[in-house]
Amino acid sequence: MSSVTSSSPTADVPPPPPIPPPPETAQTPETKTQTQTQTRPVRIAILLNSYRSLFLPAIRASYERTIGAVAPDAQLAFYEPANHWNTAGAFPDPAFFDLVVVGGGNVDPRKSHPWILDVHAFIRRLVARFPEKKVLGICWGHQTIARVFGGRVVDAEYPEMGVATINLTEAGRQFFPSAASLGSFKLQQHHRREVALAPPSGFVALAQANQCLVSESNTILTFQGHPEKDAETARLRLHDAARWYGLRYGGIGEDGGGGDGGDGGLDEKAWARIEAMIMEEHDGPDVWRRILEWVWEPPVKGTGTGTGTGAGVDGDRLSRM
Protein backbone atom coordinates (compact mmCIF):
# COMPACT_ATOMS: atom_id res chain seq x y z
CA MET A 1 0.00 0.00 0.00
CA SER A 2 1.25 3.47 -0.82
CA SER A 3 0.29 6.80 0.70
CA VAL A 4 1.17 10.44 0.32
CA THR A 5 0.31 13.66 2.09
CA SER A 6 -0.53 15.92 -0.79
CA SER A 7 0.06 19.58 -1.27
CA SER A 8 -0.40 19.16 -5.00
CA PRO A 9 -2.80 16.33 -5.74
CA THR A 10 -2.22 16.29 -9.47
CA ALA A 11 1.53 15.98 -9.01
CA ASP A 12 1.53 13.36 -6.24
CA VAL A 13 -1.26 11.13 -7.53
CA PRO A 14 -1.37 10.77 -11.32
CA PRO A 15 -4.65 9.91 -12.96
CA PRO A 16 -5.40 6.18 -12.87
CA PRO A 17 -4.88 4.13 -16.03
CA PRO A 18 -7.96 3.48 -18.12
CA ILE A 19 -9.98 0.42 -17.17
CA PRO A 20 -10.40 -1.96 -20.10
CA PRO A 21 -14.11 -2.42 -20.87
CA PRO A 22 -15.45 -5.85 -19.95
CA PRO A 23 -16.76 -8.14 -22.67
CA GLU A 24 -20.22 -7.30 -23.92
CA THR A 25 -21.64 -10.72 -23.17
CA ALA A 26 -22.42 -12.53 -19.93
CA GLN A 27 -21.59 -9.51 -17.77
CA THR A 28 -23.63 -8.77 -14.67
CA PRO A 29 -23.12 -5.87 -12.24
CA GLU A 30 -21.38 -8.31 -9.91
CA THR A 31 -18.90 -9.52 -12.54
CA LYS A 32 -18.24 -5.96 -13.71
CA THR A 33 -17.48 -5.08 -10.09
CA GLN A 34 -15.03 -7.98 -9.87
CA THR A 35 -13.37 -6.88 -13.12
CA GLN A 36 -12.86 -3.34 -11.83
CA THR A 37 -11.54 -4.53 -8.49
CA GLN A 38 -8.98 -6.84 -10.11
CA THR A 39 -7.82 -4.32 -12.69
CA ARG A 40 -6.05 -1.83 -10.42
CA PRO A 41 -5.68 -0.82 -6.77
CA VAL A 42 -8.35 1.36 -5.23
CA ARG A 43 -7.38 5.05 -4.96
CA ILE A 44 -8.58 6.84 -1.82
CA ALA A 45 -8.38 10.54 -0.93
CA ILE A 46 -8.68 11.16 2.82
CA LEU A 47 -9.51 14.55 4.35
CA LEU A 48 -8.10 14.84 7.87
CA ASN A 49 -10.10 17.60 9.57
CA SER A 50 -8.13 18.11 12.77
CA TYR A 51 -6.89 21.65 13.37
CA ARG A 52 -3.23 21.84 14.43
CA SER A 53 -3.41 18.40 15.99
CA LEU A 54 -0.27 16.66 17.22
CA PHE A 55 -2.01 13.36 16.49
CA LEU A 56 -2.26 13.78 12.71
CA PRO A 57 0.72 11.46 11.99
CA ALA A 58 -0.86 8.79 14.21
CA ILE A 59 -4.24 9.23 12.51
CA ARG A 60 -2.65 8.81 9.08
CA ALA A 61 -0.84 5.70 10.30
CA SER A 62 -4.09 4.25 11.62
CA TYR A 63 -5.75 4.64 8.21
CA GLU A 64 -2.73 2.98 6.61
CA ARG A 65 -2.81 0.04 9.02
CA THR A 66 -6.54 -0.59 8.96
CA ILE A 67 -7.06 -0.18 5.21
CA GLY A 68 -3.78 -1.94 4.43
CA ALA A 69 -4.90 -4.94 6.46
CA VAL A 70 -7.77 -5.61 4.02
CA ALA A 71 -6.43 -3.94 0.84
CA PRO A 72 -2.62 -4.03 0.87
CA ASP A 73 -2.33 -2.44 -2.57
CA ALA A 74 -4.66 0.51 -1.83
CA GLN A 75 -3.24 3.93 -2.71
CA LEU A 76 -3.97 6.63 -0.14
CA ALA A 77 -3.52 10.40 -0.37
CA PHE A 78 -4.06 12.63 2.66
CA TYR A 79 -5.28 16.22 2.75
CA GLU A 80 -5.59 18.68 5.65
CA PRO A 81 -8.16 21.36 4.82
CA ALA A 82 -8.14 22.64 8.41
CA ASN A 83 -4.44 23.47 8.18
CA HIS A 84 -4.11 24.36 4.49
CA TRP A 85 -7.57 25.77 3.83
CA ASN A 86 -6.38 28.72 1.78
CA THR A 87 -3.99 26.80 -0.48
CA ALA A 88 -4.42 25.08 -3.81
CA GLY A 89 -3.66 21.62 -2.41
CA ALA A 90 -6.17 21.67 0.44
CA PHE A 91 -8.61 19.39 -1.38
CA PRO A 92 -8.24 16.46 -3.79
CA ASP A 93 -9.29 16.39 -7.40
CA PRO A 94 -12.07 13.76 -7.22
CA ALA A 95 -11.39 12.70 -10.81
CA PHE A 96 -8.21 10.95 -9.66
CA PHE A 97 -9.84 8.85 -6.92
CA ASP A 98 -12.37 6.06 -6.48
CA LEU A 99 -13.30 7.10 -2.95
CA VAL A 100 -13.19 10.42 -1.10
CA VAL A 101 -13.18 10.13 2.70
CA VAL A 102 -14.29 13.04 4.89
CA GLY A 103 -12.64 11.96 8.11
CA GLY A 104 -12.73 12.92 11.76
CA GLY A 105 -11.95 16.32 13.25
CA ASN A 106 -11.29 18.10 16.52
CA VAL A 107 -13.50 21.17 16.00
CA ASP A 108 -17.25 21.47 16.54
CA PRO A 109 -18.72 20.81 13.05
CA ARG A 110 -21.44 23.38 13.74
CA LYS A 111 -18.89 26.20 13.70
CA SER A 112 -18.55 28.51 10.70
CA HIS A 113 -14.78 28.76 10.48
CA PRO A 114 -13.66 29.52 6.90
CA TRP A 115 -12.06 26.11 6.45
CA ILE A 116 -15.24 24.35 7.61
CA LEU A 117 -17.30 26.33 5.10
CA ASP A 118 -14.74 25.34 2.46
CA VAL A 119 -15.28 21.67 3.35
CA HIS A 120 -19.04 22.21 2.94
CA ALA A 121 -18.47 23.82 -0.46
CA PHE A 122 -16.14 21.00 -1.51
CA ILE A 123 -18.76 18.37 -0.63
CA ARG A 124 -21.43 20.23 -2.61
CA ARG A 125 -19.14 20.59 -5.64
CA LEU A 126 -18.13 16.95 -5.41
CA VAL A 127 -21.71 15.71 -5.41
CA ALA A 128 -22.77 18.10 -8.19
CA ARG A 129 -19.83 17.56 -10.53
CA PHE A 130 -19.12 13.90 -9.79
CA PRO A 131 -22.56 12.48 -8.97
CA GLU A 132 -21.35 8.88 -9.20
CA LYS A 133 -18.23 9.35 -7.05
CA LYS A 134 -18.22 7.40 -3.79
CA VAL A 135 -17.97 9.52 -0.63
CA LEU A 136 -17.37 8.16 2.87
CA GLY A 137 -17.98 10.19 6.04
CA ILE A 138 -16.45 9.20 9.38
CA CYS A 139 -17.38 10.81 12.72
CA TRP A 140 -16.86 14.56 12.06
CA GLY A 141 -17.34 13.77 8.37
CA HIS A 142 -20.57 11.90 9.15
CA GLN A 143 -21.89 14.89 11.06
CA THR A 144 -20.71 17.40 8.47
CA ILE A 145 -22.25 15.55 5.53
CA ALA A 146 -25.52 15.32 7.46
CA ARG A 147 -25.43 19.10 8.03
CA VAL A 148 -24.64 19.86 4.39
CA PHE A 149 -27.77 17.98 3.31
CA GLY A 150 -30.11 19.42 5.94
CA GLY A 151 -29.57 17.25 9.01
CA ARG A 152 -29.03 18.50 12.56
CA VAL A 153 -26.07 17.89 14.87
CA VAL A 154 -26.41 18.28 18.65
CA ASP A 155 -24.34 17.69 21.77
CA ALA A 156 -24.69 14.07 22.83
CA GLU A 157 -26.24 13.49 26.23
CA TYR A 158 -23.51 10.96 26.93
CA PRO A 159 -20.21 11.18 25.00
CA GLU A 160 -18.98 7.86 23.65
CA MET A 161 -15.46 6.51 23.92
CA GLY A 162 -14.25 2.99 23.23
CA VAL A 163 -15.73 0.09 21.32
CA ALA A 164 -19.53 0.14 21.16
CA THR A 165 -22.26 -1.88 19.47
CA ILE A 166 -24.04 -0.36 16.47
CA ASN A 167 -27.50 -1.87 16.02
CA LEU A 168 -28.60 -2.16 12.41
CA THR A 169 -31.92 -1.37 10.83
CA GLU A 170 -33.48 -3.77 8.33
CA ALA A 171 -31.84 -1.81 5.51
CA GLY A 172 -28.56 -2.09 7.41
CA ARG A 173 -28.86 -5.87 7.65
CA GLN A 174 -29.19 -5.97 3.88
CA PHE A 175 -26.28 -3.60 3.34
CA PHE A 176 -23.94 -5.44 5.75
CA PRO A 177 -24.55 -9.15 5.00
CA SER A 178 -21.77 -10.31 7.33
CA ALA A 179 -23.60 -8.64 10.25
CA ALA A 180 -27.13 -9.59 9.18
CA SER A 181 -27.58 -12.58 11.48
CA LEU A 182 -26.37 -10.73 14.57
CA GLY A 183 -28.02 -7.46 13.54
CA SER A 184 -25.12 -5.35 14.74
CA PHE A 185 -21.40 -4.72 14.55
CA LYS A 186 -18.84 -3.06 16.82
CA LEU A 187 -16.66 -0.02 16.12
CA GLN A 188 -14.43 2.33 18.05
CA GLN A 189 -16.33 5.45 19.09
CA HIS A 190 -14.92 8.83 20.06
CA HIS A 191 -17.43 11.64 19.95
CA ARG A 192 -19.45 14.02 22.08
CA ARG A 193 -21.78 15.21 19.31
CA GLU A 194 -24.19 13.24 17.19
CA VAL A 195 -26.64 13.47 14.31
CA ALA A 196 -29.98 14.04 15.99
CA LEU A 197 -31.87 14.54 12.74
CA ALA A 198 -30.79 12.86 9.51
CA PRO A 199 -31.11 14.77 6.23
CA PRO A 200 -34.83 15.07 5.47
CA SER A 201 -34.57 13.34 2.10
CA GLY A 202 -32.14 11.34 0.02
CA PHE A 203 -30.68 9.20 2.84
CA VAL A 204 -31.54 5.92 4.55
CA ALA A 205 -30.57 4.94 8.10
CA LEU A 206 -28.55 1.73 8.15
CA ALA A 207 -28.23 1.79 11.95
CA GLN A 208 -30.32 3.01 14.82
CA ALA A 209 -29.81 6.52 16.23
CA ASN A 210 -28.45 7.71 12.86
CA GLN A 211 -25.17 5.91 13.55
CA CYS A 212 -24.80 4.96 9.87
CA LEU A 213 -26.44 6.50 6.78
CA VAL A 214 -26.36 5.76 3.07
CA SER A 215 -27.67 7.92 0.26
CA GLU A 216 -30.51 6.63 -1.90
CA SER A 217 -28.13 7.01 -4.83
CA ASN A 218 -25.74 4.53 -3.14
CA THR A 219 -22.88 7.02 -3.49
CA ILE A 220 -22.53 8.46 0.03
CA LEU A 221 -21.97 6.30 3.12
CA THR A 222 -21.35 7.71 6.60
CA PHE A 223 -20.49 6.32 10.03
CA GLN A 224 -20.53 7.96 13.44
CA GLY A 225 -18.05 5.31 14.55
CA HIS A 226 -14.44 4.85 13.45
CA PRO A 227 -13.64 1.86 11.21
CA GLU A 228 -10.19 3.43 10.67
CA LYS A 229 -9.31 3.62 14.36
CA ASP A 230 -7.52 0.79 16.13
CA ALA A 231 -6.79 0.53 19.85
CA GLU A 232 -3.29 1.95 19.43
CA THR A 233 -4.70 5.19 18.04
CA ALA A 234 -7.75 5.30 20.31
CA ARG A 235 -5.57 5.19 23.43
CA LEU A 236 -3.88 8.44 22.37
CA ARG A 237 -7.08 10.32 23.15
CA LEU A 238 -7.87 8.56 26.40
CA HIS A 239 -7.19 11.83 28.23
CA ASP A 240 -10.37 13.31 26.71
CA ALA A 241 -12.25 11.33 29.35
CA ALA A 242 -11.15 13.93 31.92
CA ARG A 243 -12.99 16.71 30.06
CA TRP A 244 -15.91 14.63 28.87
CA TYR A 245 -16.70 12.76 32.07
CA GLY A 246 -15.07 14.98 34.70
CA LEU A 247 -12.82 12.15 35.85
CA ARG A 248 -9.83 12.53 38.12
CA TYR A 249 -6.82 10.29 38.04
CA GLY A 250 -4.25 10.06 40.80
CA GLY A 251 -5.85 13.01 42.56
CA ILE A 252 -5.68 15.30 39.49
CA GLY A 253 -8.87 16.51 37.87
CA GLU A 254 -9.59 17.86 34.42
CA ASP A 255 -8.80 21.36 35.64
CA GLY A 256 -5.42 20.29 37.00
CA GLY A 257 -6.56 20.74 40.60
CA GLY A 258 -6.28 18.24 43.39
CA GLY A 259 -8.81 15.55 44.11
CA ASP A 260 -11.21 15.78 47.00
CA GLY A 261 -10.51 13.09 49.49
CA GLY A 262 -10.57 9.54 48.16
CA ASP A 263 -12.00 10.25 44.70
CA GLY A 264 -8.77 9.22 43.01
CA GLY A 265 -9.36 5.52 43.64
CA LEU A 266 -12.87 5.59 42.22
CA ASP A 267 -11.72 7.46 39.13
CA GLU A 268 -8.91 4.99 38.58
CA LYS A 269 -11.56 2.31 38.22
CA ALA A 270 -13.45 4.46 35.73
CA TRP A 271 -10.26 5.04 33.71
CA ALA A 272 -9.62 1.30 33.72
CA ARG A 273 -13.14 0.61 32.42
CA ILE A 274 -12.74 3.11 29.58
CA GLU A 275 -9.35 1.71 28.63
CA ALA A 276 -10.80 -1.80 28.66
CA MET A 277 -13.54 -0.65 26.27
CA ILE A 278 -10.92 0.82 23.94
CA MET A 279 -9.05 -2.48 23.90
CA GLU A 280 -12.13 -4.60 23.05
CA GLU A 281 -12.30 -6.45 19.76
CA HIS A 282 -14.26 -4.69 17.04
CA ASP A 283 -15.45 -5.20 13.47
CA GLY A 284 -13.43 -2.45 11.79
CA PRO A 285 -11.77 -4.85 9.30
CA ASP A 286 -15.12 -6.33 8.23
CA VAL A 287 -16.59 -2.86 7.85
CA TRP A 288 -13.64 -1.77 5.69
CA ARG A 289 -14.09 -4.84 3.49
CA ARG A 290 -17.72 -3.90 2.95
CA ILE A 291 -16.79 -0.26 2.27
CA LEU A 292 -14.25 -1.29 -0.36
CA GLU A 293 -16.77 -3.62 -2.00
CA TRP A 294 -19.30 -0.78 -2.01
CA VAL A 295 -16.80 1.51 -3.77
CA TRP A 296 -17.18 -0.59 -6.92
CA GLU A 297 -20.96 -0.90 -6.79
CA PRO A 298 -22.91 1.09 -9.38
CA PRO A 299 -24.97 4.08 -8.25
CA VAL A 300 -28.74 3.85 -8.09
CA LYS A 301 -30.08 5.94 -10.95
CA GLY A 302 -33.02 8.30 -10.72
CA THR A 303 -32.53 9.34 -7.09
CA GLY A 304 -31.60 12.65 -5.55
CA THR A 305 -29.18 13.17 -2.68
CA GLY A 306 -30.30 15.98 -0.43
CA THR A 307 -32.44 17.47 -3.18
CA GLY A 308 -35.65 17.51 -1.19
CA THR A 309 -37.36 15.05 -3.53
CA GLY A 310 -38.63 12.95 -0.66
CA ALA A 311 -38.41 9.86 -2.84
CA GLY A 312 -39.23 6.57 -1.20
CA VAL A 313 -36.60 3.92 -0.61
CA ASP A 314 -36.71 0.34 -1.75
CA GLY A 315 -34.67 -1.70 0.70
CA ASP A 316 -33.77 -4.25 -1.98
CA ARG A 317 -31.91 -1.57 -3.94
CA LEU A 318 -29.65 -0.99 -0.95
CA SER A 319 -28.69 -4.61 -0.54
CA ARG A 320 -25.33 -5.83 -1.63
CA MET A 321 -25.14 -5.88 -5.43
N, C-alpha and C positions, 0 to 999 in steps of 0.2 A: 504494500500500500504506500502511496506517495501522498505528501501533503505540502502545501505552501501557505505562507501568510502573505496575502497579496496586497501590494500597493498599486499595481498595474495589472488588472485581471487579464487583459488581452496579451500581455507579454509573458506572464507566468503560466497561464493555462491556455495553450493553443486550442483552436476549435477542434472538436473530435472528428475523426475520419468518417466519411460517409458510410452508412450502414447498407450493405447490399440488400436489395429487395428480395423477399422470400419468393419461392416459386408460386405461380398463380394458382396451382391446384393443391387440393387437400390441405389448405392452411386454415386453421381456426385461430381465434384470438389467443388461445393458450399456446399454440405452437409458434405463433408470431412472437409472443412474449419470450418464449424460450430462445428463439433465434436472436432477438435483440440482446438478451442477457448474455449469451455465449459469444457474441460478436466482439464486444469490447468491455472494459471495466466501466462501472458506473462513475459518473463525475458529479461531485457534490460540492456546492458552495454553502458555507456555514457562516452566518452572521452571529458574532459574539457581541452581546449587547451590554457588557459590563463596563461601567465608566471608571477608568483609572484603577482597575482592579489588579492587585498583586497575584491573583489566582489565575489570570488568563493563560499562562503557559500550562498550568495543571489542567485547566478546562480543555484546552486544545489536545493535550495528551490523552485525556479521558475519551474524547471523541475518537481519536486514533486507535486506542485500545479496543473500545467497544465495537466500533464499526469494523476494524481490522479483524476482529475475532470471527466475524461471520462473512466478511467480504475482503479477503486479504489484498486483492488487487484494486480496491476502490481508490479513487483519486480525489483528495480533499483539498479545498482551498478555503482559507479563513479570512474573514473581513471583520473590521472593528468600527462600525459606524459611530459608536459613542465617542471614540477617540480620534477619528479621522473624518468627522462628519462634513467638513468643508473642503474635502480633497477629492480629486477625480477617482481615486481608487477605493473610496469608502464602500461601494456596493459592487456586486458582481454583474457581469453581463449575462443575463439568463440564457442567452443563445448558446453559451458554451457549456451548459450544465444540464444534467438530467433531473436534479433535485436541488432546490434552494431551501435551506434550513434557516428559520428565524429562531435563534436559540435563546437561552436564558439571559437574564440581566440583573443588575443590582440597583436599579432605580424604579421608583413607582411608575408603572406604565401609564397611569392616568395623568402624569405631568405633561407639560407642553414645551419641554426643552426643544431647541431647534433640531437637535439630532433625532429626537423621538418623532417629531413631525416629518423629518426626512425619511425615517423608516416607514411611516404611514404612507407617504407619497410613493416610496419604492414599491410597497406591496400593491398599491392601486395600479401603478404602471405595469407591474409584472403581470397581474391578472388581466389587465386590459390588452396588453400587447402580446402576451404569451398565454392565451387562455387554456392551452393544453399542458402547460408546464406544471410539474408536481412541486408543491410547496408544503413543507413540514414546519409546524410550530411547536416549540417546546417551552413550557413554563411561561416565562415572560413573553415568548413568541406566541404561545397559545392565547394568552390574555390580550396581547396587542392585536392579533388577527381578529379575535372576537370583537374588539372595540372598533376596528376599521370597518367591519361589516354590520355595526349597529348593536352589538352586545354590550353588556354592562359588567364592569369589574368592581368588586367591593373588597374591603378588608375581611379576611376570614375570621370567623368567631374563634376558631382554634387553629393557629398555625400548624403546619405539618412538617415533620422532619423525620427522615428514616424511611425504611421500606414499608409501604402500605398496600392494602388490597384495593384494586379498582374493580368494581362490580359492573358487568357489562349489561347493556340493554339487549333486546332481541336482535336489533340490527348489528350490535357489537359482536354477538355470538356468531353471526354470519360472516362478519368482516374478519374476525380472528378465529379461524377454524380450530387452531391448536388449543384455544382456551374455551371452546364452545361447551364441552362437557362439564367443566368446572364452573363456567359462567363468570370467570374473573381472571385477572393476572395481577402480579405484584411488580411495582416499580419504586425506585427511590423517589422520595418527595422532599422538596425544600421550598416552601412558599408560605407567605402570610397574606396573600391576596388570592382571589379566585373569581371565576366567571360565574356571576350570579344569574345572569340572563344571557342565553346564547343569542347569536344573531337571529332576528325575527324571521328570516327566510333564507333559503339556500343551503342550510346546514342540517345535519342529522346527528343526534347524540348517540355515540357508540358506547358510552358508559354513563352511569348515574352521576348526578350532581355536576353535569357538564365537564367531567374529567377528560373526556376524549370526544372530539367532533370530527366529522368528515363532511366535505361539501357534496351537494347533490351531483355536482359535475364529476365527482371522484378525482379531483385535482388538488384539494387542500385537505390535509390531515393534521390535527393538533392534539397535543397531550399536555395536561397539567403536570404530570409526572415526568421523570427524567430517564428515558431509556439509555441516554449517553453517559449517565453518571454511575460509576462503580463506587465501592466502599472506600477505596483509597482517596478518591476525590471528595466524596461526601464528608469524610472525617475532617477535611480542611475547614469546613464551615460549622463545625460542632459548636464553636464559641457563640454562634448566633442564638443558641438556646438561652444564654444569659439575658439578652435583650427581649427575646420573644416570650419567654416563660418566667422571667424574673428570678432565675435560679442563682444561687450562690455556690461557690465551690471553694473549699478550703478556707471558709470565712470571708471570701471576697465576693461582693455582689456585682451586678452589672454596672453599677456606678463607681466601682472601684473602692467602695467603702467597706468597713468591716461587717462581719455577720453579727447577728443578735443572738447571743447565747449559743445554743447547740444546733442552730439551723444547718451548719456546715455538713454534719453527718447525713441529715435527711436529703440535702441537695446532692450529695455524692451519690446516693442511691438513684436519684432522678437522672443525673448525668450518665450513670451506668446503664439505666434503662434505655436512654436515647441512643447511646453508643451501640448497645446490643441491637436496637432496631436498624441502625445504619448497617450493621454487619450481617443482617439477615440475607438469605438467598432471595433472588428476585428473578423476574422473567425478562430483563432487558435484552438478552441475546435473542430470545424468541420474538420479541417485539421488533427488534431491528431486522430480523429475517423477513417478517411480514411487511415492514416498511419498504424494504428493498425489492420485494416481489411487487408491491403496489406501485412502485416507481414505473414499472414497465406495463402496467395495466392501461388500457385505453380509457380516455375520458368518456363520461356519459353525455351524449349529445342532447341538445334541446333543453338544457337546464340553465338556470341563472344562479350565480354565486353572489349573494348579497345584493341582488337587484330589486328586491321587494316584490318578486313575482308571486311568492306564496305558493309555489307549485308543490303538489303532493309528492311523497317519496314512496317508491316501491322498494321494499326491503330486499327483494331478490336482486335488484340492480346493484346493491351495495355488497353483495356476497362476493367471495373470491372468484375471479374470472379465470 
